[in-house]
Amino acid sequence: MSDIKKNKNCQSCGMPLKKDPNGGGTNADKTVSDMYCSYCYVDGKFLQENITVGEMQEFVKMKLIEMHFPKFIAGFFVKGIPKLERWKK
């Protein structure tokens, strides 16, 4: 049994990785990332390299609202984004 923790959610935006149509982002060596989704991470680089955690929260909240999530639910979902690996300092 391996010690590697399998992430259930993208460690940048919080999206469930099983919902990623591409199965996850890609590392520099073209392998599938087990940390980041394909909307955030391609070829070992973040697509929105200079986005702040606050901007990511607002972006994700707007996407959830577009997907017909109630605003209070969308707001609840994005509260955890600062705790994800990408945003830990």
C-alpha positions in Angstrom: 0.0 0.0 0.0 1.5 3.4 -1.0 1.7 6.5 1.2 0.7 8.8 -1.6 -2.4 10.7 -0.8 -4.9 10.6 -3.7 -6.5 14.0 -4.0 -10.3 14.0 -4.6 -10.3 17.7 -5.6 -8.1 20.0 -7.6 -5.6 21.6 -5.3 -6.0 24.9 -7.1 -9.8 25.5 -7.7 -11.4 22.7 -5.6 -13.2 21.0 -8.4 -13.8 17.3 -7.9 -11.2 15.6 -10.1 -13.7 12.9 -11.2 -15.7 15.7 -12.8 -12.7 16.8 -15.0 -13.5 15.7 -18.6 -9.8 15.2 -19.2 -9.2 13.2 -16.0 -6.9 15.8 -14.6 -4.3 18.4 -15.7 -1.0 17.3 -17.1 2.5 17.5 -15.7 5.6 18.7 -17.6 6.3 15.1 -18.6 2.8 14.7 -20.0 1.6 12.4 -17.2 -1.8 13.1 -15.6 -1.6 15.3 -12.5 -3.2 13.8 -9.4 -3.3 17.3 -7.8 -4.7 19.7 -10.4 -7.5 19.7 -12.9 -7.1 20.4 -16.7 -8.8 23.8 -16.2 -6.0 24.9 -13.9 -2.9 23.0 -14.9 -1.4 21.9 -18.3 2.1 20.8 -19.2 3.3 21.5 -15.6 2.1 25.1 -15.6 -0.9 26.9 -14.1 -3.0 28.4 -16.9 -3.8 31.4 -14.7 -0.3 31.8 -13.3 -0.8 35.2 -11.6 -4.3 34.8 -10.2 -4.7 35.5 -6.5 -6.6 33.2 -4.1 -9.3 35.8 -3.9 -9.7 36.0 -7.7 -9.8 32.2 -7.8 -12.6 32.2 -5.2 -14.6 34.8 -7.2 -14.0 32.9 -10.5 -15.1 29.6 -9.1 -18.1 31.2 -7.4 -19.2 32.7 -10.7 -18.8 29.3 -12.5 -20.9 27.6 -9.9 -23.6 30.3 -10.2 -23.6 29.8 -14.0 -24.2 26.1 -13.3 -27.3 27.1 -11.3 -25.9 26.5 -7.8 -27.6 28.9 -5.3 -25.3 31.8 -4.4 -25.0 30.7 -0.7 -24.0 27.2 -1.7 -21.4 28.6 -4.2 -20.1 30.9 -1.5 -19.8 28.0 0.9 -17.9 25.8 -1.6 -15.3 28.5 -2.3 -14.5 29.1 1.4 -12.1 26.1 1.4 -10.0 27.3 -1.6 -7.3 29.1 0.5 -6.6 25.8 2.3 -5.7 24.0 -1.0 -2.1 23.1 -1.7 -1.6 25.7 -4.4 -2.4 28.5 -2.0 -0.5 27.3 1.1 2.5 29.6 1.7 
